[in-house]
Amino acid sequence: MTKTTLRVGSGSGWWGDRVEPAALSARLGRLDYLCFETMAEATVSAAQVRKRRDPAFAGYDTYLDERMRAVLPHCLANGTRIISNQGWIHPLGAARRIAEICAELGLPMPRIAAITTTDLTPTICDHDLALLESGAPVASLRGTLISAEPYEGALPIVRALEQGAQIVVTGRVADPSLFLAPMIDAFGWDYARDVDLLARGSAIGHLLECGAQATGGYFGDPGYKDVPEPWNLAFPIAEIDADGNAVIGKVPGTGGRIDLQTIKEQMFYEVHDPARYITPDVVVDFTTAALEQVAPDQVRISGVRGAPRTGTLKVSLGCTEGFIGEDMFFYAGPGCLAKAELARVILERRFALANLQAEELRIDFLGVNAIHGAASPVPPCEPNEIAVRVAARTRTREEAAKVGREIDSMAVCGLASTGKRVPHQDRTREIIGVWSALVPRAQVESCIHFL
C-alpha cells in the first residue's frame, strides 16, 4: 500500500498510562494508526516472576481490557488500525482476548495478528556474550536468570500489515519500531535503500512513544515551564509524509502544549548519544533534525539522517537479585526532627540485635534528606512533619521481612506520637535486576500468528 500522508497517534506511553487520551484520539484524531507502548525494561522479567508465582496470570498487559474497550469501537468505526506491544510474554493470549472483547461489544471481527519472538532464556548463558553494563560474561547470571528477551524491530509488524492485519499485538518490540512499521508499510520504504527515511520514521516514533511527554507531560515546572490545563493532556499525533517529515500535534481543545521545548525534551529523553541512537531498524542521528513551530501546538520535524542498522540486537536480561523490605512511620509537630533522629538510632540498634543480614540499609526522612542523602542541607527551620522511610536490600525474603517487624514495634516500643500505617500492605518485594547484551540477528526469529 502507498499513501501520501499518514496519521499515527500514541495510545500510551507506559503500562500505567491514562486511558482517556487514547480514547479521545481514537474518536477525534482521524487516525490511520493508534499505537500502544506499554513495556519498560523490567516488564518482561516482572511478568515472568508473576507467572511463576501465579499460573493463572494471563501474561499480557493487565490493562488490556480497559484500553481495548475504550478504543475498539472508535478504531473499527473509523478504519484505524491498532499496533500494540501489550502482549508482554503472551501475545497470542492478548490477541485472543481482543477478539473476545470485540465479540462481547458486538463489534465486527477484525483481522488480528500476534507476533512471537525467539525466547533466548534457555540458551543465552551458553554463548560467549558479555553484559553491556559491566563486561562480565552473560553466563555469570546462570542460576538467577528469569528472562532473555530480544528487542525486535518493525519488520515482523510490517509483514503482518501487508497480510491485512487490522490489529497487531507483539511482545518486546523496540518502542519507536511500533510507530515506524506503519510508515514502512504505507510508503514502501526499503531497509537497504532508504536509511534516512527509516531514521526519520524512527525519530518520529521516538517522539510519540512516551505519550504525553511530547504534549506537556513530565514537563511542567510552575513559573518556569507552565502547562495549560495539565489535568487534560492529550497524546501526540503525527501527520507524516512520504519523505519522513512530520507535524506533531494533538486533538484540538485539549490541555498541554506542543512546542520546541516539549519536543526537544522528548527527543533527547533516554538517548545516550544523540548522533548515534541505535534501534533494531536503523541508527538515528538526532543532531541533523530541524524543528519548526508551524502553528500553535504543532511542531514540524524534518532533516533527520541515519546510518544502516547494526548486525546485532539488544537483549534485555532479567534476573533475581534478592528482596527489599520497606515500610515507614511518621512524626508531626514540635520536635518531630529530633524524634526521627532518635528513631533512626533505635532502629539501627534493633536491626543489629535482630541480626539483620542486609546488603544495604537506608533510613531516610522524607522532605529532609530522602533524595539527596548526605548532600542535603540542614533544614533552616523545624519541619512540621516527617515520614521516616526504612528500606533494606537482602538475599532472602525472610531477612527483608525483619524491616516490617521492627517498624511494627515502634508503635508501642518507640517514641511518643509515632504514627503507623494500617492495615499493613505487602512490605517485601522481589528485586528484578535488568542487564543487557547484544546477540547476532540470526539468533532471533519472529513468527506471525493470525487468529
RANOR-V239590 format. One record per helix or strand of 3 or more residues. SS is the DSSP state (@ for helix, = for strand). FROM is the first residue (numbers start at 0). TO is the last residue. If there is no record, write none. Layout:
ss->[SS/SS]
from->[FROM/FROM]
to->[TO/TO]
This chain:
ss->[=/@/=/@/@/=/@/=/@/@/=/@/=/@/@/@/@/=/=/@/=/@/=/=/=/=/@/=/@/=/@/=/@/=]
from->[4/19/32/42/63/80/90/111/123/137/144/154/166/174/194/210/229/236/245/259/281/285/289/297/304/311/335/359/372/384/396/427/440/445]
to->[11/27/35/52/77/83/103/116/125/140/149/161/168/186/207/213/231/240/248/266/284/287/294/301/307/331/352/365/374/393/412/439/442/449]
